[in-house]
């Protein structure tokens, strides 16, 4: 049986094994792990953003569940060391008690990612609106990422509910990039393994945290957190296309120490996010803007 067949068998037992057991199984299958490295040079307009004056920006959103906005930077950034015990379950690339900074290259995508599944999605579609706080960070230094494939099977997954502009990426460009990467890896099996983990990054039908154990395994391998295998190169995070935007925008997952070293917080905005059911369009309407951080990480809302 091929390695890819074995991986699909492992997917079926995620709810029957713990993470340590899963790592033991996958370590035996995968002495080599396929990686496509994205060297982000942080040149002006490298993320092709209209805002920022050429700076490359990352956006991170949180749903606001009260009448009072978040008061400190730590409430909208990664979870700090003293609060890591509050992380009880697996996230896309974080284990319990492990903090990770998730962000997007696009402000609308950052917002939609907060309600892309589960109770938050049901709430948004039922109410037709949510209030969110969005933090804005500037990339200050070049970075290196492990870049995932964009699985063709997920390309139009969210179009039924939300309408995103389709002017950056189409299915042909997804296929073109994947074909190029397959040739670059020069190994059909290694490409299929990378595609398998990329499908895990893209899936939205999450029943519980165990569904994220495979993406955490990949993260631990590429960020040198696997005790058995080490990479020669230290990477800064993981770069993957957003399913909720039909791959129009980029998401990143970055460890806190890299955020502190290579990103700079600029400001936070409070936005009213409205869903127009008939047109499927989402609009963002400003409520409070440009809260900069002051002493003791306090956000200075005007």
C-alpha positions as a LaTeX table, in Angstrom:
\begin{tabular}{lrrr}
\hline
Residue & $x$ (\AA) & $y$ (\AA) & $z$ (\AA) \\
\hline
Unk1 & 0.00 & 0.00 & 0.00 \\
Unk2 & 1.33 & 3.49 & $-0.92$ \\
Unk3 & 2.07 & 6.20 & 1.63 \\
Unk4 & $-0.84$ & 8.31 & 0.42 \\
Unk5 & $-3.22$ & 5.35 & 0.90 \\
Unk6 & $-1.89$ & 4.94 & 4.43 \\
Unk7 & $-2.50$ & 8.66 & 5.12 \\
Unk8 & $-6.12$ & 8.41 & 4.06 \\
Unk9 & $-6.53$ & 5.45 & 6.41 \\
Unk10 & $-5.10$ & 7.56 & 9.26 \\
Unk11 & $-7.67$ & 10.25 & 8.56 \\
Unk12 & $-10.38$ & 7.73 & 9.45 \\
Unk13 & $-9.01$ & 7.08 & 12.97 \\
Unk14 & $-8.40$ & 10.66 & 14.16 \\
Unk15 & $-11.17$ & 10.36 & 16.73 \\
Unk16 & $-9.76$ & 7.09 & 18.11 \\
Unk17 & $-6.12$ & 8.03 & 18.82 \\
Unk18 & $-4.33$ & 10.72 & 20.79 \\
Unk19 & $-1.81$ & 13.10 & 19.25 \\
Unk20 & 1.25 & 11.23 & 20.49 \\
Unk21 & 0.01 & 8.00 & 18.90 \\
Unk22 & $-0.79$ & 9.83 & 15.67 \\
Unk23 & 2.74 & 11.27 & 15.54 \\
Unk24 & 4.24 & 7.81 & 16.00 \\
Unk25 & 2.19 & 6.47 & 13.10 \\
Unk26 & 2.95 & 9.37 & 10.76 \\
Unk27 & 6.65 & 9.48 & 11.68 \\
Unk28 & 6.95 & 5.88 & 10.48 \\
Unk29 & 5.22 & 6.72 & 7.17 \\
Unk30 & 6.96 & 10.02 & 6.50 \\
Unk31 & 10.72 & 10.12 & 7.04 \\
Unk32 & 10.56 & 12.88 & 4.40 \\
Unk33 & 7.97 & 15.64 & 4.55 \\
Unk34 & 7.27 & 17.66 & 1.38 \\
Unk35 & 7.68 & 21.43 & 1.75 \\
Unk36 & 7.19 & 24.24 & $-0.73$ \\
Unk37 & 9.04 & 27.26 & 0.68 \\
Unk38 & 7.60 & 30.73 & 0.14 \\
Unk39 & 10.34 & 33.34 & 0.46 \\
Unk40 & 8.52 & 36.57 & 1.27 \\
Unk41 & 10.97 & 39.41 & 0.61 \\
Unk42 & 8.72 & 42.14 & 2.06 \\
Unk43 & 9.18 & 44.36 & $-0.98$ \\
Unk44 & 6.79 & 47.27 & $-1.47$ \\
Unk45 & 3.32 & 46.13 & $-2.58$ \\
Unk46 & 4.41 & 42.48 & $-2.45$ \\
Unk47 & 0.94 & 41.55 & $-1.13$ \\
Unk48 & $-0.67$ & 43.75 & $-3.82$ \\
Unk49 & $-2.75$ & 45.64 & $-1.25$ \\
Unk50 & $-4.46$ & 48.93 & $-2.01$ \\
Unk51 & $-4.04$ & 50.19 & 1.54 \\
Unk52 & $-0.82$ & 50.72 & 3.45 \\
Unk53 & 1.08 & 52.85 & 0.96 \\
Unk54 & 3.22 & 49.93 & $-0.16$ \\
Unk55 & 3.66 & 48.34 & 3.26 \\
Unk56 & 2.59 & 44.71 & 3.53 \\
Unk57 & $-0.19$ & 44.37 & 6.09 \\
Unk58 & $-1.78$ & 41.49 & 7.96 \\
Unk59 & $-5.27$ & 41.60 & 9.50 \\
Unk60 & $-6.59$ & 39.64 & 12.46 \\
Unk61 & $-10.25$ & 39.84 & 13.52 \\
Unk62 & $-12.22$ & 38.91 & 16.63 \\
Unk63 & $-15.99$ & 38.91 & 17.11 \\
Unk64 & $-17.12$ & 41.43 & 19.72 \\
Unk65 & $-19.72$ & 39.89 & 22.02 \\
Unk66 & $-20.37$ & 42.86 & 24.29 \\
Unk67 & $-21.10$ & 46.58 & 24.08 \\
Unk68 & $-17.57$ & 47.40 & 25.19 \\
Unk69 & $-14.68$ & 46.99 & 22.78 \\
Unk70 & $-11.51$ & 45.10 & 23.63 \\
Unk71 & $-9.28$ & 47.16 & 25.87 \\
Unk72 & $-5.83$ & 45.63 & 25.39 \\
Unk73 & $-3.66$ & 44.50 & 22.50 \\
Unk74 & $-3.35$ & 40.99 & 23.95 \\
Unk75 & $-7.13$ & 40.53 & 23.55 \\
Unk76 & $-6.90$ & 40.86 & 19.76 \\
Unk77 & $-3.42$ & 39.42 & 19.17 \\
Unk78 & $-2.04$ & 35.97 & 19.94 \\
Unk79 & $-2.81$ & 34.47 & 23.34 \\
Unk80 & 0.01 & 35.34 & 25.72 \\
Unk81 & 2.08 & 32.95 & 27.81 \\
Unk82 & 0.11 & 33.52 & 31.01 \\
Unk83 & $-3.19$ & 32.64 & 29.31 \\
Unk84 & $-2.09$ & 29.65 & 27.21 \\
Unk85 & $-3.75$ & 27.29 & 29.68 \\
Unk86 & $-7.07$ & 28.65 & 28.40 \\
Unk87 & $-6.45$ & 26.99 & 25.01 \\
Unk88 & $-8.24$ & 23.73 & 25.66 \\
Unk89 & $-8.52$ & 22.25 & 22.17 \\
Unk90 & $-6.74$ & 21.90 & 18.85 \\
Unk91 & $-6.91$ & 24.76 & 16.36 \\
Unk92 & $-5.86$ & 24.60 & 12.73 \\
Unk93 & $-2.17$ & 24.72 & 13.65 \\
Unk94 & $-2.11$ & 24.95 & 17.42 \\
Unk95 & $-2.31$ & 22.22 & 20.01 \\
Unk96 & $-3.93$ & 22.64 & 23.45 \\
Unk97 & $-1.99$ & 25.24 & 25.49 \\
Unk98 & $-0.12$ & 26.36 & 22.34 \\
Unk99 & $-0.54$ & 29.89 & 21.04 \\
Unk100 & $-0.44$ & 30.81 & 17.33 \\
Unk101 & $-1.04$ & 34.07 & 15.48 \\
Unk102 & $-3.57$ & 33.59 & 12.65 \\
Unk103 & $-4.01$ & 36.45 & 10.20 \\
Unk104 & $-5.00$ & 37.28 & 6.62 \\
Unk105 & $-3.68$ & 39.53 & 3.87 \\
Unk106 & $-7.22$ & 40.93 & 3.42 \\
Unk107 & $-9.43$ & 42.62 & 5.99 \\
Unk108 & $-12.71$ & 41.14 & 4.70 \\
Unk109 & $-11.24$ & 37.64 & 4.65 \\
Unk110 & $-9.95$ & 38.10 & 8.21 \\
Unk111 & $-13.50$ & 38.97 & 9.26 \\
Unk112 & $-15.19$ & 36.07 & 7.44 \\
Unk113 & $-12.67$ & 33.61 & 8.89 \\
Unk114 & $-14.10$ & 34.36 & 12.36 \\
Unk115 & $-17.56$ & 33.03 & 11.40 \\
Unk116 & $-16.75$ & 30.55 & 8.63 \\
Unk117 & $-18.11$ & 27.53 & 10.48 \\
Unk118 & $-20.17$ & 26.31 & 13.41 \\
Unk119 & $-22.19$ & 28.48 & 15.78 \\
Unk120 & $-20.66$ & 31.74 & 14.58 \\
Unk121 & $-21.71$ & 30.99 & 10.99 \\
Unk122 & $-25.27$ & 30.13 & 12.08 \\
Unk123 & $-25.41$ & 33.29 & 14.15 \\
Unk124 & $-24.16$ & 35.51 & 11.31 \\
Unk125 & $-26.56$ & 34.11 & 8.74 \\
Unk126 & $-29.49$ & 34.34 & 11.19 \\
Unk127 & $-28.78$ & 37.89 & 12.39 \\
Unk128 & $-27.31$ & 39.18 & 9.15 \\
Unk129 & $-24.60$ & 41.10 & 10.98 \\
Unk130 & $-21.83$ & 40.94 & 13.56 \\
Unk131 & $-19.52$ & 43.48 & 15.19 \\
Unk132 & $-15.81$ & 42.70 & 14.92 \\
Unk133 & $-12.56$ & 44.24 & 16.07 \\
Unk134 & $-9.76$ & 44.02 & 13.50 \\
Unk135 & $-6.12$ & 44.51 & 14.36 \\
Unk136 & $-3.67$ & 45.66 & 11.66 \\
Unk137 & $-0.03$ & 44.57 & 11.67 \\
Unk138 & 2.79 & 45.60 & 9.32 \\
Unk139 & 5.41 & 43.09 & 8.18 \\
Unk140 & 8.82 & 44.62 & 8.94 \\
Unk141 & 11.24 & 41.94 & 7.77 \\
Unk142 & 11.57 & 39.25 & 5.09 \\
Unk143 & 10.00 & 35.94 & 6.10 \\
Unk144 & 10.07 & 32.32 & 4.99 \\
Unk145 & 6.92 & 30.19 & 5.01 \\
Unk146 & 5.91 & 26.63 & 4.30 \\
Unk147 & 3.38 & 27.17 & 1.49 \\
Unk148 & 0.43 & 24.83 & 1.08 \\
Unk149 & $-1.17$ & 23.71 & $-2.17$ \\
Unk150 & $-4.63$ & 25.09 & $-3.02$ \\
Unk151 & $-6.85$ & 22.00 & $-3.43$ \\
Unk152 & $-9.07$ & 22.32 & $-6.50$ \\
Unk153 & $-11.92$ & 20.54 & $-4.72$ \\
Unk154 & $-12.44$ & 23.45 & $-2.28$ \\
Unk155 & $-12.23$ & 26.33 & $-4.75$ \\
Unk156 & $-15.93$ & 27.25 & $-4.83$ \\
Unk157 & $-16.89$ & 26.00 & $-1.38$ \\
Unk158 & $-18.14$ & 29.32 & 0.01 \\
Unk159 & $-19.62$ & 30.93 & $-3.10$ \\
Unk160 & $-23.04$ & 29.49 & $-2.22$ \\
Unk161 & $-23.21$ & 31.75 & 0.87 \\
Unk162 & $-20.83$ & 34.65 & 0.19 \\
Unk163 & $-19.78$ & 36.56 & $-2.91$ \\
Unk164 & $-16.11$ & 37.48 & $-3.20$ \\
Unk165 & $-14.49$ & 39.31 & $-6.09$ \\
Unk166 & $-12.96$ & 36.79 & $-8.48$ \\
Unk167 & $-10.35$ & 39.09 & $-10.01$ \\
Unk168 & $-7.18$ & 37.60 & $-8.53$ \\
Unk169 & $-7.47$ & 33.84 & $-8.72$ \\
Unk170 & $-9.48$ & 31.45 & $-10.86$ \\
Unk171 & $-9.53$ & 27.69 & $-11.07$ \\
Unk172 & $-7.15$ & 27.70 & $-14.05$ \\
Unk173 & $-4.53$ & 29.65 & $-12.09$ \\
Unk174 & $-4.91$ & 27.21 & $-9.18$ \\
Unk175 & $-4.31$ & 24.29 & $-11.55$ \\
Unk176 & $-1.37$ & 26.08 & $-13.18$ \\
Unk177 & 0.38 & 26.67 & $-9.84$ \\
Unk178 & $-0.25$ & 23.11 & $-8.66$ \\
Unk179 & 1.14 & 21.74 & $-11.92$ \\
Unk180 & 4.24 & 23.91 & $-11.54$ \\
Unk181 & 4.74 & 22.73 & $-7.95$ \\
Unk182 & 4.35 & 19.10 & $-8.97$ \\
Unk183 & 7.13 & 19.56 & $-11.52$ \\
Unk184 & 9.29 & 21.44 & $-8.99$ \\
Unk185 & 9.00 & 18.65 & $-6.43$ \\
Unk186 & 9.77 & 16.15 & $-9.21$ \\
Unk187 & 8.10 & 13.45 & $-7.16$ \\
Unk188 & 4.47 & 12.45 & $-7.73$ \\
Unk189 & 4.12 & 10.85 & $-4.31$ \\
Unk190 & 5.59 & 13.83 & $-2.46$ \\
Unk191 & 3.18 & 16.16 & $-4.27$ \\
Unk192 & 0.23 & 13.96 & $-3.31$ \\
Unk193 & 1.35 & 13.99 & 0.33 \\
Unk194 & 1.56 & 17.79 & 0.29 \\
Unk195 & $-1.84$ & 17.92 & $-1.39$ \\
Unk196 & $-3.24$ & 15.63 & 1.32 \\
Unk197 & $-2.10$ & 17.96 & 4.13 \\
Unk198 & $-3.30$ & 20.98 & 2.13 \\
Unk199 & $-6.77$ & 19.44 & 1.92 \\
Unk200 & $-6.70$ & 19.16 & 5.70 \\
Unk201 & $-5.87$ & 22.88 & 5.91 \\
Unk202 & $-8.76$ & 23.68 & 3.57 \\
Unk203 & $-11.52$ & 21.59 & 5.11 \\
Unk204 & $-14.30$ & 23.36 & 6.99 \\
Unk205 & $-16.41$ & 20.39 & 8.11 \\
Unk206 & $-14.84$ & 20.28 & 11.56 \\
Unk207 & $-16.59$ & 18.06 & 14.10 \\
Unk208 & $-14.14$ & 18.58 & 16.96 \\
Unk209 & $-10.53$ & 19.52 & 17.62 \\
Unk210 & $-9.17$ & 16.09 & 16.66 \\
Unk211 & $-9.95$ & 17.00 & 13.04 \\
Unk212 & $-7.02$ & 19.43 & 13.30 \\
Unk213 & $-4.44$ & 16.89 & 14.47 \\
Unk214 & $-3.15$ & 16.24 & 10.94 \\
Unk215 & $-2.54$ & 19.94 & 10.25 \\
Unk216 & $-0.81$ & 20.21 & 13.61 \\
Unk217 & 1.44 & 17.30 & 12.70 \\
Unk218 & 2.45 & 19.07 & 9.49 \\
Unk219 & 3.04 & 22.29 & 11.41 \\
Unk220 & 5.23 & 20.51 & 13.96 \\
Unk221 & 7.32 & 18.99 & 11.17 \\
Unk222 & 7.89 & 22.19 & 9.17 \\
Unk223 & 8.43 & 24.44 & 12.22 \\
Unk224 & 10.90 & 22.00 & 13.81 \\
Unk225 & 8.69 & 20.96 & 16.70 \\
Unk226 & 8.89 & 17.24 & 16.00 \\
Unk227 & 11.37 & 15.51 & 18.33 \\
Unk228 & 12.33 & 12.87 & 15.76 \\
Unk229 & 12.88 & 14.94 & 12.61 \\
Unk230 & 14.53 & 18.34 & 12.20 \\
Unk231 & 14.84 & 20.63 & 9.17 \\
Unk232 & 18.03 & 22.46 & 8.28 \\
Unk233 & 16.09 & 25.68 & 7.64 \\
Unk234 & 14.08 & 27.55 & 10.26 \\
Unk235 & 10.77 & 28.74 & 8.83 \\
Unk236 & 8.67 & 31.63 & 10.17 \\
Unk237 & 5.21 & 30.15 & 9.67 \\
Unk238 & 2.73 & 28.60 & 7.28 \\
Unk239 & 1.23 & 30.29 & 4.21 \\
Unk240 & $-2.08$ & 28.98 & 2.88 \\
Unk241 & $-4.83$ & 30.34 & 0.66 \\
Unk242 & $-8.14$ & 31.22 & 2.30 \\
Unk243 & $-10.98$ & 28.85 & 1.41 \\
Unk244 & $-13.61$ & 31.40 & 2.47 \\
Unk245 & $-12.35$ & 33.79 & $-0.21$ \\
Unk246 & $-12.12$ & 31.05 & $-2.87$ \\
Unk247 & $-8.32$ & 31.38 & $-2.66$ \\
Unk248 & $-8.44$ & 35.09 & $-3.51$ \\
Unk249 & $-6.50$ & 35.97 & $-0.37$ \\
Unk250 & $-3.71$ & 34.55 & 1.77 \\
Unk251 & $-3.83$ & 33.37 & 5.37 \\
Unk252 & $-0.79$ & 32.91 & 7.58 \\
Unk253 & $-0.12$ & 31.14 & 10.86 \\
Unk254 & 2.89 & 32.53 & 12.75 \\
Unk255 & 4.38 & 31.63 & 16.15 \\
Unk256 & 4.28 & 34.44 & 18.76 \\
Unk257 & 8.07 & 34.86 & 18.92 \\
Unk258 & 8.16 & 35.55 & 15.17 \\
Unk259 & 5.30 & 38.06 & 15.50 \\
Unk260 & 7.33 & 39.94 & 18.12 \\
Unk261 & 10.43 & 39.89 & 15.93 \\
Unk262 & 9.07 & 40.60 & 12.46 \\
Unk263 & 5.64 & 42.27 & 12.75 \\
Unk264 & 4.58 & 45.65 & 14.11 \\
Unk265 & 1.11 & 46.40 & 15.43 \\
Unk266 & $-0.32$ & 49.57 & 13.84 \\
Unk267 & $-3.92$ & 50.01 & 15.02 \\
Unk268 & $-7.32$ & 48.39 & 15.57 \\
Unk269 & $-10.73$ & 49.19 & 14.07 \\
Unk270 & $-14.23$ & 48.23 & 15.18 \\
Unk271 & $-16.35$ & 47.23 & 12.17 \\
Unk272 & $-20.00$ & 46.38 & 11.65 \\
Unk273 & $-20.06$ & 43.41 & 9.29 \\
Unk274 & $-23.34$ & 43.09 & 7.35 \\
Unk275 & $-24.53$ & 40.22 & 5.17 \\
Unk276 & $-26.92$ & 41.08 & 2.34 \\
Unk277 & $-28.70$ & 37.74 & 1.91 \\
Unk278 & $-30.14$ & 38.47 & $-1.53$ \\
Unk279 & $-26.88$ & 39.51 & $-3.17$ \\
Unk280 & $-24.70$ & 37.34 & $-0.88$ \\
Unk281 & $-22.40$ & 40.33 & $-0.45$ \\
Unk282 & $-20.70$ & 41.32 & 2.79 \\
Unk283 & $-19.99$ & 44.93 & 3.67 \\
Unk284 & $-17.76$ & 46.34 & 6.40 \\
Unk285 & $-18.87$ & 49.58 & 8.02 \\
Unk286 & $-16.54$ & 51.50 & 10.37 \\
Unk287 & $-17.69$ & 52.19 & 13.92 \\
Unk288 & $-14.50$ & 53.04 & 15.83 \\
Unk289 & $-11.21$ & 53.52 & 14.01 \\
Unk290 & $-7.49$ & 53.77 & 14.53 \\
Unk291 & $-7.09$ & 52.68 & 18.15 \\
Unk292 & $-3.32$ & 52.75 & 18.71 \\
Unk293 & $-1.62$ & 50.97 & 21.56 \\
Unk294 & $-0.44$ & 52.96 & 24.57 \\
Unk295 & 1.16 & 52.18 & 27.91 \\
Unk296 & 0.68 & 48.66 & 29.27 \\
Unk297 & $-0.71$ & 47.51 & 25.89 \\
Unk298 & $-3.89$ & 49.56 & 26.35 \\
Unk299 & $-5.84$ & 50.29 & 23.14 \\
Unk300 & $-6.68$ & 53.99 & 22.98 \\
Unk301 & $-10.14$ & 54.11 & 21.44 \\
Unk302 & $-11.31$ & 57.59 & 20.46 \\
\hline
\end{tabular}
